[in-house]
Amino acid sequence: MLTCEDLTLSFGSRPVLGDASLSLREGQVLGLVAPNGSGKTTLLKALAGAPLGSARGAVQADGVPGCRTGDYQELVFYAPGDGSLLYGDLNARDHFDLLVSHWGIEDSPAELMERWGSPDWAANRCFATPRA
């Protein structure tokens, strides 16, 4: 279970989050909908254990305190939506191969892709990288 209790974050004198609390069970999905600049990404980074500004409150994953320690990092992972964790010369299928081998996932890449819709674009590169 991932929990956040009374989390308050600020950068300097600027408050970003005020007394945020949530509890997520394994397999539960949560959508964050709020205006730009309201702290959605900051909350996700805090849940992933990133050190951010001045913080009060508690973040835990399965009872392990949220910080950048190996124990916590084995439980929680944050992937930004900007594609910065993708390798441009690899296709989606290649990324699933990396995911399975790196995280020790029991399902095969093909099983994961089928579960998530087996996209027609799986053989396409994620984005073209400029060549010199």
N, C-alpha and C positions, 0 to 999 in steps of 0.2 A: 504494500500500500504506500502511496506517495502522499505525504501530508505537508501542509503549510499552515502554520498557526500564527495569527497576528503579525504577519510580515509587513514591516514598514521599511521602505528604502528611500534614501534621498541622495542627491548628488550636490554636495555643498549645502546651501540653504534651500535648494529646490526639492520639495517632496515629489517622489515619483509614484510610490505605492503607499497606501495607508491602511494598515491593519487587514491585509489580505489573508483570507483563510480558505482552504479547500482540502478535500480528501478524495483521492482517486484510488479505486480498487483495480487490481490487475485486469486488463482487457477493457476497462472503461475508457470511453472516448469523451473528451471535453473540447468544446469549441469556445474560443475567446473572441467575442465581438465587441468592439469598442472603437471610438474615434482614434485616428492617428495621434500618436504622442501621449496616449493615456497610460502606457506602461505594460502593454501585452507582452512585448518581446523581453522587457526587463523582468517580468514575472517568470517567463519561460527560462531565461538564463539563470535566475535565482533558483528555480526548481532543479536546474541541472548542476547547481553547486558552484557557479561562477562567482568569483568575488566581485561585488558591485557596491560602490559607494559606501555610505553609512547604512548599516542594516540592524534591525531589531526583529525579534521573533524567531521562529523555529521552522526549519525545513527538514524532513526526514523521508527516507525510503526504506521500508521494512525495518524501521527502528534505528537505522544508521543515520547519524547526523549529516545534513547536507553540507558538504565541503569538497574541495578538490582532492579527496583521498582515493586511493585505489578501491577501497571497499564501496564507497558511494558511487564512484565512476563505473563500477561493474554493474550497478543497478539502474543508473539513469544516464540517458544520452540525449543531447540536444542537437538537432540538425537544422540550421537556418534555412529558410525557404528561398534563399537567393541563389541556390545552386553552387555555392562556394565549396561544398564538399564533394562535388562531382569532378571526375576526370573527363575533360572535354573530348579526348580521343577514344573514350570507351563508350559502348552502347549500354542500354538498360540491362541487357542480359549479362554483360560483363560486370556491371555494378552489383547485380544480384549474386554473382559468383563471389565477388569480394565480400559482400555482406555475410554470406553463408560461411565462408572460410575464416573470416576475421572474428565473427561473433560466435562461432561454434553452433550455429543453428542446425537443428536436426533435419529440417525439411530441405529438399533440394531446391536449387534456383528455379527449376521448372515448376515444382509444386507451388512455390511462393508466387511465381508469375501467374499461374493459373488461378490461384486463390484471389489474387488482386486484379484479375481481368485479362491476363495475357495480352497486353496491348500489341496492336499491329506494328507500332513503331519501335518495338523492343530491339530491333537490329540496327536502328539509326543511332549515330553518334549523338551524345547529349548536346554538344554545341561545337562548332568548328573553332579550332584554335589557330590563330594566325601563324603562318610559317615565315621564317626569315628568308 
